[in-house]
Amino acid sequence: MRRISVLGATGSIGASTLDLIDRAGGAEAFDVVALTGANNIEELAQHARRLNARIAVTADESRLDDLRAALDGSGVEAAAGVAALEDAAREPADWTMSAIVGAAGLRPSFAAAGRGGTLALANKESLVCAGRLLLDCCARGDTTLLPADSEHSAIFQALQGERAATVERVIVTASGGPFRTFTTDQMRDVTPEQAVAHPNWDMGVGISIDSASMFNKALELVEAKYLFDLTPDQIEVLVHPQSIVHSMVGFRDGSLIAQLGPPDMRGAIGYALDYPERRALPVERVDFAKLARLDFEAPDPERFPALRIAKDVLEAGGRAGTVMNAAKEAAMAGFLDRRIGFLDMAVLVERALDAVACDGEPESLDEVLALDAEARAAVAEAMKRMDR
């Protein structure tokens, strides 16, 4: 029986992962080692009970008693806090989903990467902030790293059976989000409620806002660099509003291989869960006659400066990725609190990249976390000046 852990089980990616596990037999088909979550204690406990998990962990230490009460009589061990998340990630497992959102997922991803098995990575930040370090950690731990988001899964699938030397370019597609046709002036006054209303994907708040600003795509460009050992000039973005073509790979003979599917994260997650097999998945089948057309357009880095920022980060190296991500997370918190406008997020990220020395690759995870803190402090200071 395959041992499985899901880090970030109560988020949108975690929920999709557990849906596939349930459909494949649940506790009778899998030995569920660890499930982790944040503040949704009732949901975490329900999942842990249903799947007979060995341990359930909440990131919030203050909620440990609540989790214990929710698991009372189940036999599932309860734990809480950052250290407990790492301990859970280190528990022996054959397959681990890393789906904790943001930089909070860094340490658990590294803990899982160091102990073998397969790491299905949905936490983009692990590669954006510490790409070379994470790849080295996987190599030392004899851990197989598989992408579990739609764009990088698409690239990974398109590369099967191909030689890296024949790859000319990688095209990462973007839906364009809810503001694809908005002018800059229109975007100045958008609200958090508008930003989370994605036209195609059902995602959490943070990922939805990242998509609306295209910072999600900025992170994916950096992630692609490390996952597939690409140079910055090999990576492109193409806006594709229907979200059917998830990404493409172009080869030196002029050929393009694209991976297509419905806008359902269970496709990419299921591919990682079942790899190298392709098993039946409960996703909608694309009806091309009904769809009728697929549209593509060049992105606009003036209206979506996150893409321009990403290009600079790709050239600068991994430390810049750490600063970009930390500044983006801090700026997003300011936007959600209505302290700053939607367009101010990119302004604050650029200010952080100017304020923090960040050329080259980080040498340790501790250095990554120190850079993260420095970037957040730079954004906090910049927001204070904006408030005056």
C-alpha positions in Angstrom: 0.0 0.0 0.0 1.5 3.3 -1.1 2.2 5.8 1.7 1.0 9.3 1.0 1.2 12.7 2.7 -0.6 15.9 1.7 1.0 19.2 3.0 -1.7 21.9 2.6 -4.6 19.5 2.6 -7.3 22.2 3.3 -6.4 24.5 0.4 -7.7 24.3 -3.2 -4.8 22.1 -4.4 -5.0 19.9 -1.3 -8.8 19.5 -1.7 -8.3 18.4 -5.3 -5.6 16.0 -4.3 -7.8 14.4 -1.6 -10.7 14.1 -4.0 -8.5 12.0 -6.3 -7.3 9.9 -3.4 -10.9 9.3 -2.3 -12.0 8.3 -5.8 -9.0 5.9 -6.0 -10.1 4.0 -2.9 -9.2 6.4 0.0 -8.0 4.7 3.2 -8.4 1.2 1.7 -6.1 2.0 -1.2 -3.6 4.3 0.5 -1.7 4.5 3.8 -2.2 8.2 4.6 0.7 9.3 6.7 0.2 13.0 7.3 -2.3 15.8 6.5 -1.5 19.4 7.3 -3.5 22.6 7.2 -3.8 26.1 8.6 -6.9 27.4 10.4 -9.7 25.2 9.0 -9.5 22.8 11.8 -12.9 21.1 11.2 -12.1 20.3 7.6 -8.6 19.1 8.5 -10.0 16.8 11.1 -12.7 15.5 8.8 -10.2 14.6 6.2 -7.9 12.9 8.7 -10.7 10.8 10.2 -12.1 9.8 6.8 -8.6 8.8 5.5 -7.4 7.3 8.8 -4.3 9.5 8.7 -1.6 8.8 11.2 -1.1 12.5 12.0 -2.9 15.8 11.4 -1.0 19.1 11.8 -2.2 22.6 12.0 0.3 25.4 11.3 -1.4 27.5 14.1 0.0 26.5 17.5 -2.9 28.2 19.2 -5.3 25.8 17.6 -3.8 22.5 18.9 -6.4 21.9 21.5 -9.2 22.5 18.9 -7.6 20.0 16.6 -7.2 17.4 19.4 -10.9 17.9 20.3 -11.9 17.5 16.7 -9.9 14.2 16.4 -10.9 12.8 19.8 -11.4 9.1 19.6 -10.2 8.8 16.1 -6.7 7.5 16.8 -5.2 10.3 14.7 -2.3 12.1 16.3 -2.6 15.9 16.5 0.2 18.4 16.3 0.7 22.1 15.7 3.3 24.7 14.7 6.0 25.2 12.2 8.3 22.6 13.6 5.5 20.0 13.6 4.8 20.7 9.9 8.5 19.9 9.1 8.4 16.8 11.3 5.3 15.6 9.4 6.9 16.3 6.1 9.9 14.1 7.2 7.7 11.1 8.0 8.5 8.3 5.6 6.1 8.4 2.6 6.3 7.2 -1.0 4.5 10.3 -2.4 4.1 13.8 -0.9 2.0 16.7 -2.2 3.6 20.0 -1.3 0.7 22.5 -1.5 1.2 24.9 1.3 0.8 28.3 -0.2 3.6 30.8 -0.2 7.0 31.0 1.5 5.4 29.1 4.4 5.8 26.0 2.4 9.6 26.3 2.0 10.8 24.3 5.1 8.2 21.5 4.7 9.1 21.1 1.0 12.8 20.8 1.9 12.0 18.4 4.7 10.1 16.1 2.3 12.7 16.5 -0.4 15.4 15.3 1.9 13.9 11.9 2.8 13.2 10.2 -0.5 10.1 9.1 -2.4 8.3 11.4 -4.8 7.7 15.0 -4.1 4.7 16.5 -6.1 5.4 20.2 -6.1 2.5 22.7 -6.2 4.3 25.2 -3.9 6.0 27.3 -6.6 7.8 29.4 -4.0 10.1 26.5 -3.2 11.7 26.7 -6.6 11.3 30.5 -7.0 13.1 31.2 -3.7 15.5 28.3 -3.5 15.5 26.5 -6.8 19.1 25.2 -6.9 19.1 24.4 -3.2 15.8 22.3 -3.6 17.1 20.4 -6.6 20.3 19.6 -4.7 18.3 18.5 -1.7 16.2 16.2 -3.9 19.4 14.7 -5.4 20.9 14.0 -2.0 17.7 12.5 -0.8 17.1 10.4 -3.9 13.8 12.1 -4.3 11.9 12.3 -7.5 10.5 15.9 -8.1 7.3 16.1 -10.2 5.5 19.4 -11.1 1.9 19.4 -9.9 0.6 22.6 -11.3 -0.9 22.7 -14.8 1.7 24.7 -16.7 4.8 22.8 -15.5 3.0 19.5 -15.7 2.2 20.4 -19.3 5.9 21.1 -20.1 7.0 18.0 -18.3 4.5 15.9 -20.3 5.6 17.5 -23.6 9.2 16.7 -22.8 8.6 13.0 -22.3 10.9 11.0 -24.7 12.6 14.2 -25.9 16.3 15.3 -25.4 16.9 18.5 -23.6 19.4 19.6 -26.2 16.6 19.8 -28.8 14.5 22.2 -26.9 14.5 25.7 -28.4 11.8 27.4 -26.3 9.1 26.8 -23.7 5.9 28.8 -23.9 4.0 29.1 -20.6 0.4 30.1 -21.2 -1.6 32.5 -19.1 -5.4 33.0 -19.0 -4.9 36.7 -18.5 -7.1 36.6 -15.4 -10.2 38.8 -14.7 -8.5 42.0 -15.9 -7.1 40.8 -19.2 -9.0 43.5 -21.2 -8.8 46.2 -18.5 -6.9 49.4 -19.1 -4.3 50.6 -16.6 -6.8 53.3 -15.4 -9.5 50.6 -14.9 -7.1 48.5 -12.8 -6.2 51.3 -10.5 -9.6 51.0 -8.7 -10.2 47.3 -8.7 -11.1 45.6 -5.4 -9.9 42.4 -3.8 -13.3 40.9 -4.5 -12.9 41.6 -8.2 -9.3 40.3 -8.2 -10.3 36.9 -6.7 -13.0 36.3 -9.3 -11.0 34.2 -11.9 -12.9 33.5 -15.1 -11.6 29.9 -15.6 -10.0 28.4 -12.4 -11.4 27.8 -8.9 -8.5 28.7 -6.7 -7.7 30.1 -3.3 -7.5 33.9 -2.6 -3.8 34.3 -2.9 -3.4 32.3 -6.1 -6.4 34.1 -7.6 -4.9 37.6 -6.9 -1.5 36.4 -8.2 -3.3 35.4 -11.4 -5.1 38.7 -11.7 -1.8 40.6 -11.4 0.1 38.0 -13.4 2.6 37.5 -10.5 1.5 33.9 -10.7 3.0 33.8 -14.2 6.1 35.6 -13.0 6.6 32.9 -10.4 6.0 30.2 -13.0 8.7 31.6 -15.3 11.3 31.4 -12.6 10.0 27.9 -11.6 10.4 26.7 -15.2 14.0 27.9 -15.3 15.0 25.6 -12.5 12.7 22.6 -13.2 13.8 22.3 -16.8 17.2 23.9 -16.7 16.3 26.7 -19.1 18.0 29.9 -19.9 15.9 33.1 -19.6 15.7 33.7 -23.3 14.2 30.2 -23.8 11.1 31.0 -21.7 8.1 32.9 -23.1 4.6 33.8 -22.0 1.5 33.7 -24.2 -2.0 34.8 -23.1 -4.6 32.1 -23.9 -8.0 33.1 -22.4 -9.6 29.6 -22.7 -7.0 27.9 -20.5 -7.2 24.7 -22.6 -3.5 24.7 -23.8 -1.6 24.6 -20.6 1.8 25.1 -22.1 3.9 24.3 -25.1 7.5 23.2 -25.9 9.2 24.3 -29.1 12.0 22.3 -30.6 14.9 23.2 -32.9 13.2 21.6 -35.9 10.4 24.1 -35.6 7.9 21.6 -34.1 5.7 22.5 -31.1 4.2 20.0 -28.7 1.4 21.3 -26.6 -0.5 19.7 -23.7 -4.2 20.4 -23.7 -7.0 19.7 -21.2 -9.8 21.3 -19.3 -9.1 24.0 -16.7 -9.1 21.5 -13.8 -6.2 21.1 -11.5 -7.0 17.4 -11.0 -5.5 16.8 -14.4 -2.0 17.9 -13.4 -2.3 16.5 -9.8 -3.5 13.1 -11.1 -0.6 12.9 -13.6 1.8 13.4 -10.7 -0.1 11.0 -8.5 -0.2 8.2 -11.0 3.1 8.8 -12.8 4.4 7.1 -14.9 1.0 5.6 -15.5 -2.0 7.5 -17.0 -5.1 6.4 -15.1 -8.7 7.5 -15.6 -9.4 10.9 -14.0 -12.8 12.5 -13.2 -12.2 15.6 -15.4 -14.3 17.0 -18.2 -13.3 15.9 -21.7 -12.6 18.8 -24.1 -15.2 19.1 -26.9 -13.4 20.9 -29.7 -16.5 21.3 -31.8 -18.3 23.0 -29.0 -15.2 25.0 -28.0 -14.8 26.1 -31.7 -11.7 28.3 -31.2 -8.5 28.8 -29.3 -7.3 32.3 -28.9 -3.8 33.6 -28.2 -2.3 37.0 -27.7 0.9 38.6 -26.6 1.1 39.7 -23.0 1.3 43.4 -22.2 4.1 44.0 -19.7 3.1 47.6 -19.3 -0.4 46.8 -17.9 1.1 43.7 -16.2 4.6 44.7 -15.0 5.0 41.4 -13.1 6.1 39.9 -16.4 8.8 42.5 -16.8 9.9 42.1 -13.2 10.2 38.3 -13.8 12.5 38.8 -16.7 14.9 40.8 -14.6 14.7 38.2 -11.8 15.5 35.4 -14.2 18.7 37.2 -15.2 19.6 38.1 -11.6 19.3 34.6 -10.0 17.7 32.9 -7.1 18.2 35.6 -4.5 16.1 37.9 -6.6 13.4 35.3 -6.8 13.3 35.2 -3.0 12.9 38.9 -2.8 10.3 39.1 -5.5 8.2 36.5 -3.8 8.4 37.9 -0.3 7.7 41.4 -1.5 4.8 40.2 -3.6 3.3 38.3 -0.6 3.7 41.4 1.7 2.3 43.7 -0.9 -0.7 41.4 -1.5 -1.5 41.5 2.2 -1.5 45.3 1.9 -3.9 45.1 -1.0 -6.2 42.7 0.8 -6.2 45.1 3.8 -7.1 47.9 1.3 -4.0 49.9 2.4 -2.7 50.0 -1.2 -4.2 49.7 -4.7 -4.0 46.8 -7.1 -1.2 48.4 -9.2 0.8 49.4 -6.1 1.7 45.7 -5.6 4.1 45.7 -8.6 5.5 49.1 -7.5 6.4 47.7 -4.0 8.0 44.6 -5.5 10.3 46.7 -7.7 11.2 48.9 -4.7 12.1 45.8 -2.7 14.3 44.5 -5.5 16.1 47.8 -5.6 16.5 48.0 -1.8 17.8 44.5 -1.1 21.0 43.1 -2.5 19.9 40.0 -4.3 22.2 39.0 -7.2 23.2 35.4 -7.6 22.1 32.2 -5.9 21.5 31.7 -2.2 23.9 29.3 -0.4 21.5 28.0 2.3 17.9 27.9 3.3 18.7 30.1 6.3 20.0 32.7 3.8 16.7 32.4 1.8 14.6 33.0 5.0 16.8 36.0 6.0 16.3 37.5 2.5 12.6 36.9 2.8 12.4 38.8 6.0 14.5 41.7 4.6 12.2 42.0 1.6 9.1 42.0 3.7 10.6 44.7 5.9 11.4 46.8 2.9 7.8 46.5 1.7 6.5 47.4 5.1 8.6 50.5 5.2 7.6 51.5 1.7 3.9 51.1 2.6 4.4 53.4 5.6 5.6 56.1 3.3 2.6 55.5 1.0 0.3 56.0 4.0 1.7 59.4 4.8 
